[in-house]
Amino acid sequence: MRFQQIAAASKILSSHLPRMRRPNASRQVSSVASALKNSPIFRTMGLIGGKWVEAYDHHTLQVNNPANGELITEIPFMGTLETNDAISAASEAFKSWSKLTAAERSKYLRNWYDLIMAHKEELGQIITLEQGKPLKEALGEVNYGASFIEFFAEEAKRVYGDIIPTPLGDRRLFVLKQPVGVVGAVTPWNFPLAMITRKVGPALACGCTVVVKPSELTPLTALAAAELALQAGIPPGVLNVVMGNAPKIGDALLASPQVRKITFTGSTAVGKKLMAGAADTVKRVSLELGGNAPCIVFDDADLDVAVKGALAAKFRNSGQTCVCANRIIVQEGIYEKFAEAFSKAVQNLQVGDGFTEGVTQGPLINESAVQKVESFLQDAMSKGAKVILGGKRHSLGMTFYEPTIVTGVKCDMLLASEEVFGPVAPLLRFKTEEEAIQIANNTKAGLAAYLFTKNVQRTWRVSEALEYGLVGVNEGIISTEVAPFGGIKQSGLGREGSKYGLDEYLEVKYVCLGDMNRT
Ligand code: SIN
């Protein structure tokens, strides 16, 4: 099966959907955009073997601001040839990069981290410009993204092997850890920086080289980060960036025997195709796919903590994260009180352009994202659910959507069975702990889950029973570079971040040294 076949279902391919124009785009945003264009980190070409390059046929693709539809710039529409050259460059660079000591690679990564932090403001602005999230949240993403580079710069020095006690006196047994080789990294638009650094940081630390294909919706952050990697002295070919024709780039990465690993964050549909496509050359895969996060609020929860946690877990990035609370499952004794307090909190969320002070909810990424939200809501309402807040496009137009709360949601509604990826909070009701666990686990997804309770025994019982890779207890934001991030079931394979994140980029080699008794 080929990457090309799944274009329609893919998050990473949605770049080809048109974005509506909004005639009265704010002047403030336009001036940020023109100032950024003069920045040395504002790059608009692909990076292959240390050189900034156009698409070989000079075709381009537009990058637009989702908040006002304005054209930001054009980027190369690359495909098979450019990807193959990027793979060759990465393969060539691997020969020397993998031979450096961990301490040497660590220095390069540390330089890169320092430069990212020194350009935090500009990077944050680029994220807001092309992705739409509020600037404060974008600056938070820069910190988060940079933290993976810093963490893996340190962790690079701790890739230990083993000596195994030998069962035969004349032999010695060793385990070496070695880099897997060239890595193809396919990344999404919702975290244009952090999803790249979470992959490239550990890959480079281990001695791998990388070809990144960022989302065509948000390539400018990736290119700015790559420019900073060059400034940090990371040698040509170690980090390459190609973008444009996603199916062709994906196919080239899958087909190449030189690419030894694919790492992907995005939709489950695309992840499955990549996994199937990687079989031909038996590549390793790490997949961070969609979620359907339950957020369970028990009667014994602290109401304020639960409201604050659910708000953060649901409305971060306007509901556009794989770990966003997708189903808020509330026990009957606290249901009405929670619904009322949660509505009050959600009413305070300010929707608008991410550059406007005080805005907490930016636009959705594109028109098809809004249409998905609308169709899910329609489905829920036709089956008896009730909108108690929001429920329609925001008066700002474009892809702005009102923060929405829906009550009376049932498991058979799309809002509960699929990931809405937008600012809609469906509330479901339950009676017993067993029922909550049953509802929570009744999904193919298994990325993040949240629970709110003051009962310590329940915390353990429920955390252990939840079929999820990540569990937040009395906390709505749980992502950090020091903890393993990843899902079970159809939410993916492998872990990112933390010491476990390194294993994804390492081969384990056993060496048996024989004939020790010979003199
Ligand atoms: C994601 O949405 O894929 C990542 C979210 C996170 O890192 O917290």
Boltz pocket constraint, residues with backbone or C-beta under 6 A from the ligand:
constraints:
  - pocket:
      binder: B
      contacts: [[A, 190], [A, 191], [A, 265], [A, 288], [A, 289], [A, 320], [A, 321], [A, 322], [A, 323], [A, 479], [A, 485]]
      max_distance: 6.0
